[in-house]
Amino acid sequence: MAASPELELPIDDTTDIALDRDCTTLSRHVLQQLQSFSPEAQDLSAIMNRIALAGKLIARRLSRAGLMEGVLGFTGDVNVQGESVKKMDVYANDVFISVFKQSGLVCRLASEEMEKPYYIPENCPIGRYTLLYDPIDGSSNTDTNLSLGSIFAIRQQEGSDLNGEADDLLSPGRKQIAAGYILYGPSTMLVYTIGKGVHSFTLDPSLGEFILTEENIKIPDHGSIYSVNEGNFWQWDESIREYIRYVHRTEGYTARYSGAMVSDIHRILLQGGVFLYPGTLPKPEGKLRLLYESAPLAYVLEQAGGRATTGHVDILDVVAKKLHQRTPLIIGSPKDVAKVESFIQNGH
Ligand SMILES: O=P(O)(O)OC[C@H]1O[C@](O)(COP(=O)(O)O)[C@@H](O)[C@@H]1O
């Protein structure tokens, strides 16, 4: 018997990528951006390809995490930041290392999860790049199946001393030659810049490819979203409390805070607004790490027409004193960042 019309499944015309779509892959896009097949362009394209591979491996594991043994939860260790380490943090950290082994491209990696930079000695004679990364941003979301991210930045490596302290990494974020993030949400997206605008790619899991979804993303000048952990209200400086009071009494603002800043900042990149993680009384320097969290995201947002500041200095101009340095972060649409700055600097 034929199914009644009400029971017929709707025809799904979204099962395939629209045929008129130009399926630009990430590595091809990098080469197009640089308009060259120079060794540097090929290096960058290959590095982005490896980062994409790390993203695919992490996304695959996250998508099945609840079904597998030993993926979720804590390891029982505490990292260099004094934070409890999750199993996914360790896995994702190792994935980034393993995709760069034998690549010949990246000699040194530095991440939230490792006290000191990690060298891949076999790459170092030729690998001229360092990868700075946060393998899992928003770790607290891991065990509840909520959005997570990975953040990355690539820098030219200026020192080759395998036992060195990697002081060259402390230079300002303007030295980054590429940066971006991977967002593990309902779909997995990769957003990157190499100083020529900001571009987003969506992972098609059946193809195993990140496909270009939006080129030259521009952040709105102003947006209605403010994104901050208001649980810290009484630990902030009075100037931040005044800004939040201003937002509360001004029509049109809306709060959004997910616990993973990649996700919150991605929303702000597309819709406008401001994300804040200010210092608190016990931690005036805030929570977020300068070199592998704030500076890469600042580079992306600046390239999209946004801004990122500590409240006093542009994030990309800050010279770090140590690898795991933290910084207050105010990032987003230029007008909204300027508004927060004016509260910090002028009290209104
Ligand atoms: O729980 P809090 O203090 O609001 O911190 C949340 C913030 O910390 C972060 O999770 C970064 O910390 P992790 O890299 O340790 O996950 C941000 O993504 C997020 O915005």
The ligand as a Tripos MOL2 file, in Angstrom:
@<TRIPOS>MOLECULE
LIG
   20    20     1     0     0
SMALL
NO_CHARGES

@<TRIPOS>ATOM
      1 O1         34.6470   29.0220   32.6860 O.co2     1 LIG1
      2 P1         35.2240   30.3530   32.3710 P.3       1 LIG1
      3 O2         36.0880   30.8820   33.4730 O.co2     1 LIG1
      4 O3         34.1860   31.3360   31.9270 O.co2     1 LIG1
      5 O4         36.2340   30.1170   31.1610 O.3       1 LIG1
      6 C1         35.7630   29.8670   29.8870 C.3       1 LIG1
      7 C2         36.7880   30.3170   28.8990 C.3       1 LIG1
      8 O5         37.9630   29.5230   29.0570 O.3       1 LIG1
      9 C3         38.2590   28.8630   27.8500 C.3       1 LIG1
     10 O6         37.5920   27.6300   27.9530 O.3       1 LIG1
     11 C4         39.6950   28.6300   27.6070 C.3       1 LIG1
     12 O7         40.1850   27.6810   28.5120 O.3       1 LIG1
     13 P2         40.6390   26.2070   28.0320 P.3       1 LIG1
     14 O8         41.5320   26.3770   26.8270 O.co2     1 LIG1
     15 O9         41.3540   25.6840   29.2240 O.co2     1 LIG1
     16 O10        39.4440   25.4300   27.6980 O.co2     1 LIG1
     17 C5         37.5660   29.7110   26.8010 C.3       1 LIG1
     18 O11        37.3090   29.0080   25.6220 O.3       1 LIG1
     19 C6         36.3060   30.1400   27.4910 C.3       1 LIG1
     20 O12        35.7490   31.2990   26.9650 O.3       1 LIG1
@<TRIPOS>BOND
     1     1     2 2
     2     2     3 1
     3     2     4 1
     4     2     5 1
     5     5     6 1
     6     6     7 1
     7     7     8 1
     8     7    19 1
     9     8     9 1
    10     9    10 1
    11     9    11 1
    12     9    17 1
    13    11    12 1
    14    12    13 1
    15    13    14 2
    16    13    15 1
    17    13    16 1
    18    17    18 1
    19    17    19 1
    20    19    20 1
@<TRIPOS>SUBSTRUCTURE
     1 LIG1         1 GROUP 0 **** ****
